[in-house]
C-alpha cells in the first residue's frame, strides 16, 4: 500500500514550498468604484473556491483513512506499520482541515504589478498544485504583516476579510500605495481598530488577521537561542508568544513536535484564558502549564502572603532544603538491636545519627543511598562485634546479618524512600524548619513559612520547592517511553507518545517532569522567583527560549537575584531582543490614568502608546468602609449595562469572601491582583488599590489599573 503525496501536501505546504512557488493568483480586475457589497461578493467567490477545494481534500483524506481500515487483516509487520502510519496521517489531515475551518481565509494582498495573494490559516493548493491560499506563517505571508506606507514591500493594498462560517461578512482595507487609488477601491476604516473594539469573551483570541509589524518580527525570530520580548501593558506580548509557538511548529515540525514546546504562565486562571489560542491556530501539541502545575500530581492555586512567598522563592531555600533532606524521617526507629552468635548488639540514637551522616558523605541523595545506608549499619555493627567475637569474619557477618528479615525491615523504616511532598511537609514543624534554617532565616520568617506549609494544600511557590526536593532526594532512573502499540477499534496501531497527545490533547503525554523540550516559552517572566527559574531550567536544558515580560509589572521584590537565576537557567547562546511599543488593550483614557499613577512609584517604567480612544474617563470613588460593598455592587451593575462583554473585579484576597456575594452574573469575574496578570476585561472595578500596592507592591497595582479595555472604575477607602 502506498500513499499519494498530493492531498497531504496540498493542504498545508511547508515554508520551503511557499518560497519555491508563485503564491499569487488571478482574480477579477478591481473596479475603483466598487461598493462594499460588490467587493464582499468578489471575496465570497474566492472563499467559496477555497472551501470547495478543502472539501475535496477532506474527502480524499477520509478515503485514505477508510482505505487503511480496510487492511485490518494485514499480518506482515511491515504492512501493519505502513497501514497504521497511513491511517494516522489521514486522521491528522482531517483534524487540520477541521480545526481551521472557521475564518480560513482572512487576508488579501494586492501588489503593484496587479497580482493578488490571499493569506489564511492553512496553505491550500488547487488541483494542479498551484497555490490558492498562503499559510500565515509562511515567508510569502510576511508582507501581510510587515508592509507599511514607508516600507510597502511592493504591496499596494492590504485587505482583512472577516467571515462567519463560510460567509464573508466584512472587509477592511489599508491603501499603502496612493498611486493605486485609481484602480483599487478602499473599503472600511481599518481591521485593527475594529478588532480592538470588539467585546471580550473571557478567552483570549488569536490575532492572525491583525498581527502588527513589530509583533510579526518577534513571532518569526529564530527558534534557537533566547528570544526576549518586552513591552508595557497591552502590547500583545502573550498572544505574540503563542503565535510564535505556532510559527515554530510550522517552520520545523519534526523538531518542535517531537521534542515539544512548553508554554508556562503565572496562574491556572491565566492558562485557562489563553488555552484556546493555539488550538484555534491548528496546534494541539504544545504543553501548557501554570507555575502551580509544574510538579506532577499537584495543581497549586493558593497564593502565599508576599513576605512568605519572598522567602520560599529565594535562593536562601537551597541550603535549607539540603539540610532538610538529611534529617531523620519522622517515626524512624532510634535503636537497632541484633542478636549475633548468642550476643545482643545495639546501636543507639547517637550511633545511628553518626551512621546516617556517613551515608550522606558518600551519596547526598537519600533515595539513591539505600544500599549505602545498609552498608553503614553493617559497618557500625561490625565495629561492636569484632572486639567481642574475635573469630568473626566480616564477609560472613555481612552476608548473615545483611540478609536477615529483621535487619531489612529495620533498614526500610530507618531509611525509607522519601517523597518530596512528605519532606516539604516536615518543614511545617517549626522545630524541624528552625533546625534546617539556622543561620539563614529569622524567627518571624520561620514561623511564616512553617504556618504556610501546615495548610492542607500547596501554594504556588511550594511547587518549585517540591521540584528542588525531587532532585535533592534523587530521581530513580525510569525507562524512556518508546514507540508503543495501541489498540483502537480492533486495529493494532503503531504510535508514539506524541501521537497520542496530538489525538487527545486533554491528556498530555508529557507529564510535568518532562525535561527534553525543544523550546520553552515563559510569560510574565518578571514575576518568576529564583527557585522557579531553577525549576524551569531543568525542563529546557537544551531548548530554545522565548521570555516575555515587563519589569515595571513585577511582583518579585529582588529583581537582581531573579535575573541572576534566569541567566543560570537559560542556556547561553544567541540572543534576539524585541521591544513592543503600542498598547492595543487599553483605551487612551485608561492607560494615561494608569501611567500617571505609576510614574512616581516605578522607576524605568516602559509606557507604550495607546492606539485608540473611547471618550470614557476613569471613574474614581472614595467611600467609607461600611459603604464599600454596596458601592462595588452598584459599579458592577453600571458596568454590565455599559459594556457587552466581560467585567472584572480585582481586589485583595482578604476581601474575596464578602465580594463573592455580589458576583452573580456570568460575565463578572472576581480575581486577586496576582491572578489578574495577563488578563483583560471590557470593564474593571479596582477595589482599594492602595491596599494592593501596600501588600503586593506598586508593580502589581499598576497591573490592576491596566486590565480594562474600555472602562475603569477605582473604588478606594476614605
N, C-alpha and C positions, 0 to 999 in steps of 0.2 A: 504494500500500500504506500503510495507516495502522496505528498502534499503539494498542490499547486501554489506557487508563491504569489500569484496576482492578488487574490482577495485579501490576504493577510497584509500585504504591503500597501494595498490601495487605501486602506482605512486610516493609516497613521504612519506616513513616511518619516524616516529619521532626519536628523539635522543635515547630514551629508547629502541625502537625496534632495532636500529642499535647495541646497546650493547648486546641485548639478542640473536642475531642470528649470524651464521657464515657468515661473509661477504666476504670470499674467494671463488673462484670457479676454476674449471678445465679449462685449455687451452692447446693447442698443446705444446708438450715438446720443449723447446727452443734449437736451434742449434747454438753454439757459432760461427759457420762460416757463419751464415745467412747474406745475403746482405740487405741493407736498403730497397730494393724493396720487398724482402721476408718478412721482419718484418712489413712493411706497410700493406702487404697483410694479415698477421695474425691479425693485429689490425682492418683492414677493415672488416674481417669476424665477429669479436666481435661487432663492431659498427653496422653492419647490423642486427645482432641479437637483439641488444638493440632497434634500431629503429623499427624493426618488432614488438617487444613487445609493444612499445609505441603506434604504430598504432592500435594494438588490444585494448589497454586501452582507447585510444581516441574514438574508435568506441563504446566501452561499455559506455563511458560517454555520447556520443551523443544519444545512445539508451535510457539511463536513462533520459536524458533531454526530449526526444521526448515522452517517456512514461508519464512523468509528464504533458506535454502539453495535452496529451490525456485525462486527467482528468479535463478538463476545466469546465465541468458541475458540479463539486463537490459542494455541498451545505452545508454539515455539517462543522462547523467551524474547528473542529479538522482535518478533511480530507483536507480542504483547506490549513491549515497550513503545514501539512505533505507534500502535493503536492508542495507548494512553496519552502520549505526547500530542497526538493528532486531536484527540478529544479535548484535552486541556487547552490547547491553543485556540481551538474553535470556541470553547466556552468563554475564554478570556476575551476574544474578539467581540463576542456578543455583549459581554459586560462593558467593554469600552464604548461600543456604539450606544448602548442603553444609557450609560451614565452621563454622556454628553449630549443627549437628545435635546434637552431644553436649551434654547438660546444658542444653537450650534453655530450659526453664522452671526457675528456681531460687528464686523468691521469691513470697510472697503477703502482702498487707496486708489486714487486717480493720479496717474503720473503725467509729467509734462508732455510725453510723447503720445498720450492718448490711451495707453494701456491701463488695464484695471487689474487689481489684485484684491481678492476677498480673504479676510482673516477670520478664523473661528477656533473653536475648542479642539477640533481634530483636524488633521490633514486628510483630505479626501481627493482621490483621483477618479477620472471618468473611465469609460470602458476601454479607451485607448491609452490609458495610463498617463494622461495629461492632468496637470494639477487643476482641480476645481477650487479647493479651499486649502489655505495655508494654516498649519498649526501655529497658535500664538507664540509658542516657544521657539519656533524655527528662526534661523537668521533672516529669512526672507520677510518675516513679520516685524522685524525690529523697527523699520521706518514708521510703522503704525504708532509706535510709542515714542520714538525719538525725534521724528521730524518736527521742526518748528519753523516759524516765519524767518528766523535768522539762518537756520541750517535745515533747508527743506528736504534734502536728500532726493531731489527730483520729484517730490510729491507736490501736486497742485492742490488736491483736496483730500481731506480725511473725513470719512463718514462713519458714524456709530449707528448700528442697527439694533433696535430693541424689539424683541419678539415675545409673544406668549404662545407656548406650544410651537406650532409651525406657522403661526400668523405674525407677520410684521406689523407692529403697532405704531412705531415711531422711528424717525430718523433724525439725526442731528449732524450738521456739517461744520467743519473748520476749513476755510479757504486760506491756503498757505501761499498761493501764487496769485497775486492780484491781477496779473495779466491774463489769467484763465477765467476771469469773471464773465467774459462774453460767451464762453462755451460751457461753463459748469454752473448749474443752479446751486444755491446755498440755502439749505433748509434748517430751521431750528436755531436755538440760542446757545448750543454747546452741551455736549453729553455730560461733562464732568459736573457742572452745576446742577443739572437735573438729577444726577445720581446722588449727589451730596444732600439734596433737599428731600430725598425720599425718607419715609418713616423707618425707624429701626424696629427690628422684629425680635430681638433677644438672641439672635445668632449672627455672627459675622458673615458677610457675603464676600464672594470673590470679586475682584476688580479687573478681570481680564479685558473688559471693554474700555476701561478708563485709566489704565496704568500711565503715569506721567514719566517724562524722560528721565528725571533723576532717580525715580524708583526703578525704572527698567534697567538702568545701568547697574544698580545693586543686584537686581534679580539675576542678571546674566553674568555676574562675576564668576571667575574660575572656581571650581569646587574644591581644589586643593589649597592648602594653607589656611589662613584665617581671614574671614571677611567681617569687618566691623561696620555695623550700620548704626549711626547715631542720628539724633534729631529730637526736637522738642515734642510736646504733646500733639497728637492728631496728625502727625506727618505720615502715618501709614506704615510704621516700622514693622508691626506684627504681620500685617497682610502681605507686605513685601517679602518677609522671611518665608511665609507659607508658599507664596508663588515661586520663591526661589527653590524650595523643595521640589515642587512640580517641575520646574525647569531642569534641575539636576537629574531627576529621574528620566526626563525626556532625552537629555544630552548623552547620558551614559547609563542606560537602564541596567545593563548586565552588572555593572559595579554597584550602583546605589540600591538596586532592588535586592541583589543577592546578599550584600553585607548590611544593608539597611540604613535608613535615615531616622535619627532620633530628634523629636521636637519636644522641648521642655519649657513649661510655663510656670507661673508662680502659684497657681491655685487650681483646685478642681473646678471652681466656677469659671475661671478663665478658659480652661481646656474645653469645657462644655460649650462655651461661647464660640470658640474658634473651630470646633470639631467638624463642621460640615464644609469648611473651605476646601481642603484637599480632595475629599470625595467629589465635590462639585466640579473639580478640575480633572476628574477621572483617575485620581491617585488614591489608592486604598492601602498602600503598603507601608507608609511611614508610621513609626511608633510614636504616639503622643502620650506623654506622661507629665503630670504636675510634679513639683518638687516633693509633694507629700506621698507620691506613689512610686518612687524610685527604689523602694525596698519591697521585694516580692511578698505578697500577703498582707501588706499594710497600706491603708488608704487614709492617711492623716489629713485632717482638715482643721484641727484646732490650732489656734494661734497662741503662742506664749505671750506673756507680758513683755514689752520691749526690753526691759533690763535683763530678763531671764533669757530671751532669745539672743541677746548680745553675748551672753556668757556661753550658751550652748553652741553658737555658731563660730566662736573664736578658736584660734589655734591653741589657746590655753587648755582646751579639752583634750588635746593629743596626749600629753603626759599623764593626765588624769585617767583616761581610758586605758592607757598601758598599765598603770598601777591596778586599775580595777580588774582587769582580766587575770592578774596574778594573785588576787585574793582567794582565800579558801572558800569554795562554794558553800552557801548556807546548807546546813544539815549534813555536811561531810563528817565522817567519824573522826574523833580526836585521839583514838588509840587503836593500835594494831597488836593483837596477841596471836602468837603462833607457837604450836607445840612441835618441837623437833627432837627426836630421839629421847622422848620422855621428859624433856625440859621445856618450860614455858619461857618464851622470849617476847619482850614487849617494846613497842615504840610509842613514846608518849607524844603529847601535842607539840612540844618544842622540837622533838626529833623529826616528827612528821613535817613540821614547818621548814626545818633545815633541808629535808629531802625534797620538798616542793621547790625551794629556792635553787637547789642543784639542777633540777629538771629545767627550769627556765634559763639557766645559764647555757644549756645546750640546745634547747628548742623553745623559743619565746612564744610560739603559737600553741596554746594548750590542746586544741582539738587534733593537732598532729603529733602530740607528745605522749600519747598514752603508753606506747612501748617504752619510751624513756622513763616514764613515771614508774612503771613496773620494775624496771631495772634499778631505779634509785631506791625503791623499797627493799629489794633483794640485797643491794649493797649495804644498806643501813642495817638490815638484819644480820648479814654475814659478819659485819664488824662486831656484833654482840655474841654471835655463836662461836666464832673462831677461838676466842680465849677460853671458852668453856669446853668445847668439844674439839680437841686438838687434831684428832684424826679425820675430821670432816673435810670433804673435798668440795671446793667451790662449784665446780661444774655439776656434780651430782646434787648438791644442795639446791642450786638454781633450778635444775630440772624437776626435782621433787617438790619443792615449795611453790615454784612458779606455776605449776600445773594444777595445784590444789583448787578445788571449788571455792573454799572459804577465802583463799587469797585473791582469786579472781573476782569474787563478789565484793571483797573489801576494795579492790582497785577500782571497780566500777562505781562505787559510792564515793570513794575518796578523789577520784579523777574522772568525773563524768564528762560526756560530751556536752559542751555548753552551747546554748542558743543565745544569739545576740540580744534578743528581747529580754530574756531572763537576766542576763548580765547587766543590761541597762537598768532593769528593774531593781537590782541591788542598790543602785545609787539613789533610790527613793528612801533608803535608810540614811538618816543624817550622819550617823557614826561611820558607816562604811564610806560615804561620799567624803566626809571630812578627812578620813584616813588617806583616801586616794588623792584628795585635793590639797593636802597640807603643803604650804608654801606657794600655792598657786591661786587660791580663792579665799576671799574674806568670808567671815561667818554669814553675813547677810546674803551673799551670793550663793553660798552652800545651801542655806535654808530655802532660798527661792527655787533653785534647781531641783532640790530634793522634793519639795512640795509639788512641783510640776510633774515629776516622774512618778509620784504616787497617784496621779489621776488614772482613771480607768482606760483612757485611750492615749495614744501617742500624739504629740504635737508635730507640726511640720518640721521644726528644727531637729526633732528627735530622729527623723528618718536618716539624716546624714550621720548621726552618731551610731545608729544601728548598722549602717553600711561600713563605717570605720571599724566597728567591733567585728563585723563579719570577716574582715581582713586580718585583724589582730588575733582573732581566735583561730584562724586557719581555715581556709576553704578546702574541703576534701575534694580531690580531683573527681570530676564527673565525666562520663563518656560523652563526646560530642554527638549531637543528633545528625545523622547522615540521612541520605535518601531512604524513605521508608515506603512500604506498600500499604495502601489503604483500600478498604472495600467500600464501594459506593453503588448501591442498587445492583449488587451482584457482580460488578465489574472490578477486577483487581487493577488498581491504578497505581502507577509509579508517580510519586510526588515528593517534593522537598518540603521542609518546614515552611519556607517562604511561600510555596504554592498554597499550602493550606491556610496561611494567614491571608493571602490575597482572596481566596474563595470565601473566607469567613472573617471579615475584618473585626467583628466584635470579639473574636477570640484571638488575641495577639499571640503569635507563635513565639516571639521573643519576650521572655519574662524580663522583669526589671533588673536582673543581674547580668543581662547580656552585655558583653564588653568589646564587641568587634564591629561597631558601627563604622560605616564609611563616611558619614557626615553627622555632625551634631549641631542643632540649631537651638540657641538659648535665648529666650525672650525675657524682657525685664531683667537683664543681666546685672544692672546696677544694684539690685537688691540681694544678690547671692552672697551668702556668708563664706568665709574661707573653708569651712567644713563642707558646704555644699559644692564649692568648686572642686574639692578633692573627690567628692562622690562622682561628679560629672567627668572629671579627668579619667577615672577608671574606665568609663564607658566609651571614651573616644581617644584612646592612646595613639591609634594610627589614623585618626579621622581628620577630615577637613572640618572647619568650624565656621558657623555664622553666629555672631554675637551681636545682639540687638539691645540697645538701651539708651538712657538719658540720665546722666549723673545728677541732674537737678531733681529728679523724681526719686532719688534713692532713699530707702529706709534703713540702710545699714550704717551704723554710726562711725565706723572706722574704714573709710574708703581705701586708704593706703594698704591696710592689711588684706583687704579683699582683692585689690589689684595685684598684689604680690602672689596671692593664691591662684589668681587667674593665669598669671604668667607661667606658673608651675604646672597648671592643669592642661593648658593648651599647647600642643607640640609646636616647637619653633619651626618656622617656615615663612613663606612669602605672605605678606600682609596686604590686604586690599581694604581700603577705608572709603566709606561713603557717608556723606552728610546730607540729610533731607531737610529742606528749608521751608516747605509750605505746609501750613496747618489746614487739613481738609475736614477735620471733625468739627471744631468749634466755630460758631459764628464769631464775627469780629467783636461783637459786643461782649460775649462771654470770655473770649481769650484776652482781650485787653484788660478786663477786670481782673482775671487771674494773674496776668503778668504784673499789673500794678501792685497786687498783694505780695507777689513773690519777690520782686526786685530787691527790696530792702532786707529780705530774710535769707536769700540764697545767693551765694557767690557764683560767678561764671555761668549764670543761667543762660540757656540757649532759647531764644524767643523766635520761633518761626513766624512767618507771615500768614495770617488768616485770610482765606481767599474769598469769603462771602460774608454778606451782612443780612440780618433778619429784621433790623429795626426794633428788636425787643431788648430792652435794657435788663440788666441783672436786678432782681428784687432782693432787697435787704430788709430784715426784720429783727428787732431785738425785743425779747419778751421775758416776763418773769418765769421762774421755774415752774410754777403751777399752771402756766398758760402754754408751756412748750408743746405738749401732746395735742391739744386742740388746734394749735397753730399749724403744726405739721400736718394734721389730718385735713385741715382746710386747704393747705398748699397742695396736697395730693389731689384733692377734688378739682382745684383750679387747673392743675397741670393736665389731668386726664381730659378736661374739657378743651384745653388749648392745643394739644398735640394728638395726632392719630396713632403714634407709636408707643414706645415704652417710657416708663417713669422709674427713676431710681432714687431711693432714699439711702443716703450714706451717713452713717453715724458711728460713734464709738461703740465697742462691743457691749459695754455695760448698759447701754440704753436699748439694746435689741429686745429684751423681754417686753418692755412696755410699748415699743414701737411696733412689735409684731401684731398687736391687736388692731392696728389700723390698716394692715395690708390685706385687703380683701379682693381687689381687682387683679385679674391675671396679668395685666400689663404692668403691674407695680412690683418692684424687687427691692428688698432690704438687704444691704450688704455692709460689711465693715470697711474701714478705709483701706486695709491691705488687699482685700478681695476686689476692690474697685479698680485695681491696676489693670490696664489694657482693655477695660470695658467701656461701653458708651450707651447713653440713653438719649431720647429726644428731650426729655426734661429731667433735671436733677434737683433734689432738695438736699442741701448740705446742712446737717444739724450740728450745732455747737462746734464750729470749725476750730476755734481756739483750743478747745479741749483735745481735738485731734492733733493739732500741732504740738501741744504740750506733751502728749503721751507718745506720739509716733514721729514727731519731727516735722519741720516746715516742708520738707520734700514730699511727704505723704499728703499733707494738707493741700499742697499745690496740685497733686494728682486729683484730689477730690474736686477741686474747682475746674478741672479741665475734662470732665466726663460728659458734659452736656453738649448736644449738637445744636439745640435751638433755644432752650430756656433754662436759666439757672436761678434758683431761689436759695438764699442763705438765711438761716434762722439761728440766731445766737441768743445766749442768755444775758440778761441785764446784769 
